Amino acid sequence: MKRATLAAALVAGGALLAAGGFYAGRSTQPTAAAPESPSSTAERKPLYWHDPMVPGPRFDKPGKSPFMDMQLVPVYADEAGDGGVKVSPTVQQNLGVRTAVVKKADVSSSFDAVGTVQFDERLNVAVQTRVAGFVERLAVRAPMEQVRKGQALATVFAPEWLGPQNELLALKRAGVAPDLIAATRDRLRAMSIPDGLVRQSEETGIAQARFTLSAPAGGVVAELGVREGVAVSPGMTLFRIAGLEKVWAVAEVPEAQAVRLVRGQKVKAELQADASQTFSGELKEIIPQVSANTRTLQARFEVDNRSGKLTPGMLLRLQVAGATSSRLVVPAEAVIRTGTRAVAIVRKNGSAFEPREVKLGTDLGDQVEVLDGLREGDEVVTSGQFLIDSEARLKSVLGAMGAAPAASEPAMAMPSVFSADGKVESVEAGSFTISHGPVPELKWPAMTMAFYRAGPTVFADIKPGDSVHFEFKKQRDDYVLVSVQRVGGIK
């Protein structure tokens, strides 16, 4: 009796629980299955349909993909991203994405160069004699000796000067007219006989044939052309004195920097051997000839050397001052260079990115000038952009930066992704060299060629010698890998 009563109670309890669950479900069902509002439906209207595995072609209606055994996937307005790619904050953190703001900076066109000290040839002075004679004594006997202005250099004996001087002395003793005496002195002066020598002969009454050559300027005897006892003739250079008050620093300037050279530019020079010794200078001359071997031209900088510490052959570090201007700059690491163009990845908001082709200007080391493609305040990716590039390629962003295919593109358009089998011959930082079989769609025979990849870490497991099945697409004049898979097992 008790067992029957207990069973009846359990059955009744189960019925009550089932009934309660039924009514509870009915009370919550309208909230869970509430239809979307018309405005929400309108906002989610697809822009087009595409195959996620072949994202290039777009279709204006749903259907089966002509490339894969799958249905086309709709793309909505909030997913299209205006030609960009969305990366979730979590993925950004995992990729180590860093950004920098495009800004204007005051950039100087200054640059550094290395110059070699040379004599300033404009300060060179030649010491000659205008009469035939003999060198009786040399006061300076070796080249590169320093001399002072007015210092005696040599004593020369000139026999040809004795006759004209004796004639002058005889006229004075004869008491001829002063006009005749003055005319005789003029003839002596025309023969280059120094006035001091003529005055000495008149005072002593004895013709003087020995005279002393003095240094007309201070400097270094760069050339010594005579020795004691040798005969000299008119116009012969006995000494060449190079001035040292100023020297030339001759620098080889690269052709790319030479366009920024302007006469009169100031330069700060410091000794290569001792940076604490500095000198000031100015650009005086740009030699109008470019070396065909080094693609450089020579620039002459005039450097102050009143201290006398600079001598020919020394090396100077030259800091050439240039004009300062405000330019738009970005970190150099933010630019992806493909060889034919430069691209920067720009953050549009927290999770959306888009590639932009940029025109670059002067390379400033850690930064690079941007002439076109970016605006001040844009946020560009400086780290992880190659991985975002790879993510964008899955949506055919960087590969289709030009005009997008029309929305009414026919469903049976030629595929933009091609496939082939081959063997990896070599692996470079940005490409694979693959020997592959024919590609009928492109009318290619079997060949060996390079296929580019998004970055050095993409398809990192592929090694030289691997047999692979790969897919690729054309991006401008290059062929870029979409996928690479080993065949025949892992080696």
C-alpha positions in Angstrom: 0.0 0.0 0.0 2.8 2.4 0.9 4.7 1.6 -2.3 1.6 2.4 -4.4 1.1 5.7 -2.6 4.8 6.7 -3.1 4.6 5.8 -6.9 1.5 7.9 -7.3 3.2 10.8 -5.6 6.2 10.7 -7.9 4.1 10.6 -11.0 2.1 13.6 -9.8 5.3 15.5 -9.1 6.7 14.8 -12.5 3.5 16.0 -14.2 3.6 19.3 -12.2 7.3 19.9 -13.2 6.5 19.2 -16.9 3.6 21.6 -16.8 5.6 24.3 -15.0 8.4 24.0 -17.6 5.9 24.2 -20.5 4.3 27.4 -19.2 7.7 28.9 -18.3 8.9 28.2 -21.8 5.8 29.8 -23.3 6.4 32.9 -21.1 10.0 33.4 -22.3 9.6 32.3 -25.9 8.5 35.6 -27.5 11.6 37.4 -26.1 14.1 34.9 -27.5 12.5 34.8 -31.0 11.7 38.4 -31.4 12.0 39.3 -35.1 14.5 41.9 -36.3 13.3 45.4 -36.8 13.0 46.7 -40.4 15.8 49.2 -39.8 18.1 46.4 -38.5 17.3 44.3 -41.6 18.1 47.3 -43.9 21.4 47.9 -42.2 22.5 44.2 -42.8 21.8 44.3 -46.5 24.6 42.5 -48.3 26.8 44.6 -50.5 27.9 41.6 -52.6 28.7 37.8 -52.3 32.1 36.2 -52.6 34.0 33.0 -52.1 36.2 33.3 -49.0 38.7 30.9 -50.5 38.9 33.1 -53.7 38.0 36.5 -52.4 38.8 38.6 -55.5 35.7 38.1 -57.7 32.4 39.6 -56.4 28.9 38.5 -57.3 25.6 40.4 -57.1 23.5 37.4 -55.9 23.9 34.3 -53.8 24.6 31.0 -55.2 27.2 28.2 -55.4 30.8 29.2 -55.8 32.3 28.4 -59.3 35.6 27.8 -57.7 34.9 25.7 -54.6 32.2 23.2 -53.6 30.5 25.7 -51.3 28.0 28.5 -51.2 28.9 32.1 -51.7 29.2 34.2 -48.5 27.5 37.6 -48.2 29.6 40.7 -47.3 27.8 43.5 -45.4 28.6 47.2 -45.3 30.0 47.0 -41.8 32.3 44.2 -42.8 33.6 45.6 -46.1 35.7 48.2 -44.3 36.2 50.3 -47.5 38.9 48.1 -48.8 40.5 47.4 -45.4 40.9 44.5 -43.1 39.7 44.1 -39.5 41.9 42.6 -36.9 40.4 41.9 -33.4 42.2 43.5 -30.4 43.1 40.1 -29.2 44.8 39.2 -32.5 46.5 42.6 -32.5 48.0 41.9 -29.1 49.1 38.5 -30.1 50.8 39.9 -33.3 52.5 42.6 -31.3 51.0 45.4 -33.4 52.5 48.8 -32.7 51.6 52.1 -34.3 53.0 55.6 -34.8 51.4 58.9 -35.7 52.3 60.7 -38.9 53.5 64.1 -38.0 55.4 67.1 -39.3 59.0 67.6 -38.1 61.6 70.3 -38.7 64.1 68.5 -40.8 67.5 69.9 -41.7 69.2 69.1 -45.0 72.5 68.9 -43.2 74.7 65.9 -43.9 78.2 64.6 -42.9 81.2 64.1 -45.2 84.9 63.3 -44.9 87.3 65.7 -46.4 91.1 65.7 -47.0 93.1 68.7 -46.2 94.9 70.3 -49.1 96.8 73.6 -49.7 94.6 76.5 -50.8 96.1 77.0 -54.2 94.8 80.6 -54.3 97.3 81.5 -51.6 100.3 80.1 -53.5 103.1 82.5 -54.4 105.8 82.0 -56.9 109.3 83.5 -56.2 111.2 84.2 -59.5 114.2 86.2 -60.7 114.0 88.4 -63.8 117.7 88.4 -64.6 120.3 85.8 -65.5 122.7 85.0 -62.7 123.9 82.5 -60.1 122.6 81.4 -56.7 125.4 82.1 -54.3 123.6 81.1 -51.0 120.4 79.4 -50.0 118.8 80.3 -46.7 116.0 77.7 -47.2 117.4 74.3 -48.2 114.5 71.8 -48.0 110.9 71.7 -49.2 108.0 72.0 -46.7 110.0 74.5 -44.5 107.9 77.1 -42.9 108.9 80.7 -43.7 107.7 84.1 -42.5 106.8 87.1 -44.7 110.0 89.0 -45.5 112.3 86.2 -44.5 115.5 85.8 -46.7 115.3 82.9 -49.1 118.5 83.1 -51.3 121.3 85.4 -52.4 121.6 85.8 -56.2 124.6 87.3 -58.1 123.5 89.1 -61.3 126.5 90.4 -63.4 124.2 92.0 -66.0 123.3 94.7 -63.5 126.8 96.0 -63.0 127.0 97.9 -66.3 123.7 99.9 -66.0 124.6 100.9 -62.4 128.1 102.0 -63.3 126.6 104.2 -66.0 124.3 105.8 -63.5 127.3 106.5 -61.1 129.3 108.0 -64.0 126.5 110.4 -65.0 126.2 111.5 -61.4 129.9 112.2 -61.1 129.8 114.1 -64.4 127.1 116.4 -63.1 124.6 116.0 -65.9 121.2 117.4 -65.8 118.7 115.8 -63.3 116.4 114.8 -66.1 119.0 112.6 -67.5 119.7 111.0 -64.1 116.0 110.4 -63.6 115.7 108.7 -67.0 118.6 106.4 -66.2 117.0 105.4 -62.9 113.8 104.5 -64.9 115.8 102.3 -67.2 117.3 100.5 -64.2 113.8 100.0 -62.8 112.6 98.6 -66.1 115.4 96.0 -65.9 113.9 94.8 -62.6 116.9 96.1 -60.5 115.4 96.6 -57.0 115.2 100.3 -55.9 117.0 99.4 -52.7 119.9 98.0 -54.6 120.2 101.2 -56.8 120.0 103.4 -53.7 122.7 101.4 -52.0 125.0 101.7 -55.1 124.4 105.5 -55.2 125.2 105.8 -51.5 128.4 103.7 -51.6 129.5 104.7 -55.1 130.0 101.0 -56.0 127.7 99.0 -58.3 125.9 96.2 -56.5 125.2 92.9 -58.3 124.2 90.7 -55.3 120.7 90.9 -54.1 118.6 88.9 -51.6 115.3 87.2 -52.5 112.7 87.5 -49.7 109.5 85.7 -49.0 106.6 87.8 -50.2 104.2 85.9 -47.9 104.3 83.5 -45.0 103.6 79.8 -45.4 105.4 76.6 -46.4 108.0 76.2 -49.2 105.9 73.7 -51.2 108.5 73.7 -54.1 112.2 74.3 -54.1 113.6 74.6 -57.6 117.2 75.5 -57.1 120.4 74.6 -55.3 123.5 76.7 -54.4 125.7 77.5 -57.4 123.2 76.8 -60.1 122.5 79.3 -62.9 119.2 81.0 -63.0 117.4 82.6 -65.9 114.6 85.2 -66.2 111.1 83.7 -65.4 112.5 80.7 -63.6 110.6 79.8 -60.5 113.0 79.4 -57.6 110.5 78.9 -54.8 106.7 78.2 -54.5 105.3 79.2 -51.1 101.9 77.8 -50.1 99.9 79.8 -47.5 98.5 78.1 -44.4 96.1 80.8 -43.0 93.4 78.9 -44.9 93.3 75.4 -46.3 91.0 73.4 -48.5 89.0 70.4 -47.3 88.1 68.4 -50.4 85.3 66.0 -49.9 83.7 63.3 -52.1 80.0 64.0 -52.0 77.5 61.4 -53.2 75.5 62.4 -56.2 72.2 62.2 -54.3 73.4 64.7 -51.7 75.3 66.9 -54.1 72.0 68.5 -55.3 71.7 70.0 -51.9 75.0 71.8 -52.0 75.0 75.6 -52.3 78.0 77.9 -52.4 78.4 79.7 -49.2 77.1 76.9 -47.0 78.7 76.9 -43.6 80.6 73.8 -42.4 81.9 72.7 -39.1 85.0 70.5 -39.3 86.6 68.4 -36.7 89.8 66.4 -36.8 89.4 62.7 -37.5 92.1 61.9 -35.0 90.9 64.4 -32.3 87.2 65.4 -32.3 87.8 68.0 -29.7 89.6 70.2 -32.2 87.1 72.0 -34.4 87.3 74.5 -37.2 84.9 76.6 -39.1 84.6 76.8 -42.9 82.5 77.6 -45.9 81.7 75.8 -49.2 83.7 77.7 -51.9 83.6 75.5 -55.0 81.7 72.5 -56.4 83.8 70.7 -59.1 81.5 70.2 -62.1 82.5 66.6 -62.7 81.0 63.4 -61.4 83.1 60.3 -61.0 81.8 57.5 -63.2 83.1 54.8 -60.8 81.9 56.2 -57.4 79.0 58.5 -58.6 80.4 61.3 -56.4 81.7 64.8 -57.1 84.2 66.9 -55.3 83.4 69.9 -53.1 86.0 72.3 -51.8 85.5 73.8 -48.4 87.6 76.7 -47.2 88.6 76.0 -43.6 90.2 78.6 -41.3 93.6 77.5 -40.2 95.1 80.6 -38.4 96.1 78.2 -35.6 98.3 76.3 -38.0 97.1 72.9 -36.7 96.0 71.7 -40.1 98.4 70.3 -42.6 97.9 68.7 -46.0 96.8 65.0 -45.9 94.9 65.2 -42.6 91.3 63.9 -42.6 88.4 66.1 -41.4 84.8 65.2 -40.5 82.6 67.8 -42.1 79.2 68.7 -40.9 77.6 70.6 -43.7 74.8 72.9 -42.5 71.6 73.0 -44.6 68.3 74.8 -44.5 65.6 73.5 -42.1 62.1 72.9 -43.3 58.9 71.3 -42.0 58.2 67.9 -43.6 55.7 65.1 -43.1 57.6 62.1 -41.7 56.9 58.5 -40.6 59.2 55.9 -39.0 61.1 54.1 -41.7 59.9 50.7 -40.3 56.3 51.6 -41.1 56.9 51.5 -44.9 56.7 48.2 -46.9 58.9 48.5 -50.0 58.1 46.1 -52.8 60.6 47.4 -55.3 58.0 49.0 -57.5 56.0 50.9 -54.8 55.9 51.7 -51.1 52.9 50.8 -48.9 51.9 51.8 -45.4 49.2 50.1 -43.2 47.0 52.8 -41.7 44.7 52.2 -38.7 41.2 53.6 -39.4 39.8 52.8 -36.0 40.4 50.4 -33.2 40.3 47.2 -35.3 40.2 48.3 -39.0 43.3 48.8 -41.1 43.8 49.7 -44.7 46.9 49.8 -47.0 47.9 53.0 -48.7 50.4 53.5 -51.4 52.7 56.3 -50.5 55.3 58.4 -52.3 58.5 58.8 -50.4 60.9 61.7 -50.3 64.3 62.0 -48.5 65.5 59.1 -46.4 66.3 60.6 -42.9 67.7 57.5 -41.3 65.1 56.3 -38.7 62.5 58.4 -40.4 61.5 58.9 -44.1 59.8 61.8 -45.7 56.3 61.2 -47.1 55.3 63.3 -50.2 51.9 61.8 -50.9 49.5 59.1 -49.6 49.3 60.1 -45.9 48.1 63.0 -43.9 49.3 64.5 -40.6 47.6 62.7 -37.8 47.2 59.3 -39.6 48.1 56.3 -37.5 50.4 53.9 -39.3 51.5 50.4 -38.2 55.2 50.1 -37.4 55.3 46.5 -36.1 53.3 43.5 -37.3 52.3 45.1 -40.6 53.5 42.1 -42.5 51.2 39.9 -40.6 48.3 42.3 -41.2 49.4 42.3 -44.8 49.0 38.5 -44.8 45.5 38.9 -43.2 44.6 41.5 -45.9 45.7 39.1 -48.7 43.0 36.7 -47.5 40.5 39.4 -48.4 42.4 40.4 -51.5 43.2 43.9 -50.2 46.8 44.5 -51.0 46.6 42.5 -54.1 43.7 44.6 -55.5 44.5 48.1 -54.4 43.3 49.3 -57.8 39.7 49.5 -58.9 37.6 46.7 -57.4 35.7 44.4 -59.8 32.2 45.5 -60.6 29.3 44.1 -58.5 27.7 42.7 -61.6 30.7 40.6 -62.5 29.6 37.4 -64.2 29.6 34.3 -62.1 31.9 32.3 -64.4 34.8 34.9 -64.5 38.3 33.5 -64.9 39.7 32.7 -61.4 42.3 35.1 -60.0 44.1 32.4 -58.1 46.1 29.8 -60.0 47.7 26.5 -58.7 50.6 24.3 -59.7 52.8 21.5 -58.4 56.5 21.9 -58.1 59.7 21.7 -56.1 61.2 24.4 -53.9 64.7 25.2 -55.1 65.7 28.0 -52.7 64.2 30.1 -49.9 64.8 33.8 -49.6 63.6 36.4 -47.1 60.7 37.6 -49.3 60.3 34.8 -51.9 60.5 31.2 -52.9 62.2 29.9 -56.1 60.1 27.0 -57.4 60.5 24.7 -60.3 56.9 23.9 -61.3 54.9 22.2 -64.0 52.7 23.9 -66.7 50.0 26.3 -65.8 47.4 26.0 -68.6 45.3 29.0 -67.5 48.3 31.3 -68.0 49.7 29.3 -70.9 52.9 28.7 -69.0 55.2 25.8 -69.8 57.2 24.1 -67.0 59.8 26.6 -65.7 61.7 27.8 -62.6 60.8 31.2 -61.3 60.5 33.3 -58.1 57.2 33.6 -56.2 56.9 36.3 -53.6 55.4 35.9 -50.0 54.1 38.5 -47.6 57.0 38.3 -45.1 59.9 36.2 -43.9 57.7 34.3 -41.4 55.0 33.3 -43.9 55.2 29.6 -44.9 58.2 29.4 -42.6 57.9 25.5 -42.5 58.7 25.2 -46.2 62.3 24.2 -46.9 64.4 23.9 -50.1 63.9 20.5 -51.7 60.2 20.2 -50.6 57.7 19.0 -53.1 54.7 21.4 -52.8 51.3 22.2 -54.2 50.9 25.9 -54.2 48.4 28.6 -55.1 49.4 32.1 -56.3 47.9 35.2 -57.9 49.2 38.1 -59.9 49.8 41.4 -58.1 50.9 44.1 -60.6 54.0 42.6 -62.2 54.7 40.1 -59.4 53.3 36.7 -58.6 52.4 36.3 -54.9 51.9 33.0 -53.0 48.4 32.5 -51.5 49.0 29.0 -50.0 51.8 26.4 -50.0 51.3 22.8 -48.9 53.8 19.9 -48.9 53.0 16.8 -50.8 54.4 13.3 -50.3 54.9 13.7 -46.5 57.0 15.9 -44.3 60.7 15.7 -44.8 
